[in-house]
Amino acid sequence: MQLKSLVAIAACAMALSSCYSSSPRPLPTVRQGPTVEGAWADPNGIVSTFQGGTFTTRTTDTNQVLASGTYTLQSDRLVEINMTSLVRNTQQKVNCALVTPTQLNCTSDSGAQFSLARRA
C-alpha cells in the first residue's frame, strides 16, 4: 500500500511539473477594432484622408486641399471630425459612424448627411 501511495504521489508531481514552463509564454495579441485610418472617397470622388489624428479632404484632379482638421475616435465605431473648409472659410464638426469596415456614414453639425467609402 505504501508503494502505491509513493507511485501515485510521484505521478502527480510529474504531471504538475509538466504544466510548468521555465520560459514565459508570449502574451496573446490584442486584436484592434476597425480603424478609419486611410483614404476614403465620397460619391463625387472627393478623397478624404484620416492619418494619425489629422483629417484632409482633397480634389482628385488637382490634389487641392478643400478642408483640413483633426479627428478623434469616440469609440471603435464613432469618429468626431473638427474641420475647416478652405472653400467656404467655415469651421464645422462632423460625426461619422463606421457602419462597415468600408463605409462611413457622416452627419455635419448643420445636419448635412453624406457617406464615405474606403479606397483600396
C-alpha positions in Angstrom: 0.0 0.0 0.0 2.8 2.4 0.8 4.5 1.7 -2.6 1.2 2.6 -4.4 1.0 5.8 -2.5 4.5 6.8 -3.4 3.9 5.9 -7.0 0.7 8.0 -7.1 2.4 11.0 -5.5 5.4 10.7 -7.9 2.9 10.5 -10.9 1.1 13.6 -9.6 4.3 15.5 -9.1 5.5 14.7 -12.7 2.1 15.7 -14.1 2.1 19.0 -12.3 5.7 19.7 -13.3 4.9 19.2 -16.9 2.4 22.1 -16.7 5.2 24.5 -15.6 7.5 26.0 -18.2 10.7 27.8 -17.3 10.3 30.2 -20.3 7.5 32.7 -20.2 4.7 32.2 -22.7 4.1 35.1 -25.1 1.0 37.2 -24.3 -1.9 36.9 -26.7 -2.0 39.6 -29.2 -4.7 42.2 -28.7 -6.9 42.5 -31.7 -7.7 46.0 -32.7 -11.1 47.0 -33.8 -11.9 48.6 -37.1 -9.9 51.7 -38.0 -10.7 54.8 -40.1 -7.0 55.3 -41.0 -6.5 55.7 -44.7 -8.2 57.2 -47.7 -12.0 57.5 -48.2 -14.0 58.8 -51.1 -17.4 60.4 -51.4 -19.8 59.6 -54.4 -18.4 62.6 -56.2 -14.8 61.3 -56.0 -13.5 63.8 -53.4 -10.9 62.0 -51.3 -10.7 62.4 -47.5 -7.7 61.0 -45.6 -7.5 60.1 -42.0 -4.0 59.7 -40.7 -2.7 60.0 -37.1 -5.4 62.3 -35.9 -5.3 64.6 -39.0 -8.1 64.9 -41.5 -7.7 66.3 -45.0 -10.0 66.4 -48.0 -8.6 67.0 -51.5 -9.7 67.1 -55.1 -8.7 64.1 -57.2 -7.8 66.1 -60.3 -5.5 68.9 -58.8 -5.0 67.4 -55.3 -6.1 70.8 -53.9 -6.9 70.8 -50.2 -10.6 71.6 -49.7 -10.8 71.0 -46.0 -8.5 70.1 -43.2 -8.7 69.5 -39.5 -8.4 66.8 -36.8 -10.4 63.7 -35.8 -10.8 61.8 -32.6 -12.2 58.3 -32.1 -15.1 58.4 -29.7 -15.3 54.6 -29.8 -14.2 51.9 -32.1 -17.1 52.8 -34.5 -17.6 56.6 -33.9 -15.4 59.4 -35.2 -15.6 63.1 -34.5 -14.1 65.4 -37.1 -13.3 69.1 -36.4 -12.5 70.7 -39.8 -12.1 74.0 -41.5 -13.5 74.3 -45.0 -11.0 76.3 -47.1 -13.6 76.7 -49.8 -16.3 78.3 -47.5 -13.9 79.5 -44.9 -16.0 77.9 -42.1 -15.4 75.6 -39.3 -17.6 72.5 -38.9 -18.0 69.5 -36.6 -18.9 66.2 -38.3 -19.8 62.9 -36.6 -19.2 59.7 -38.5 -20.3 56.1 -37.8 -18.2 53.2 -39.2 -21.2 51.1 -40.3 -19.0 48.5 -42.1 -15.2 48.3 -42.5 -15.6 50.1 -45.9 -18.4 52.6 -45.2 -18.6 55.7 -43.0 -22.0 57.5 -42.6 -21.5 61.1 -41.5 -23.6 64.0 -40.3 -22.4 67.5 -40.0 -23.4 69.9 -37.2 -25.6 71.7 -39.8 -27.5 68.4 -40.4 -26.0 67.5 -43.8 -25.5 63.8 -44.3 -23.1 62.0 -46.6 -21.2 58.7 -46.9 -17.6 57.9 -47.5 -16.3 54.6 -49.0 -12.9 53.2 -48.2 -10.5 53.4 -51.1 -8.4 50.3 -51.8 
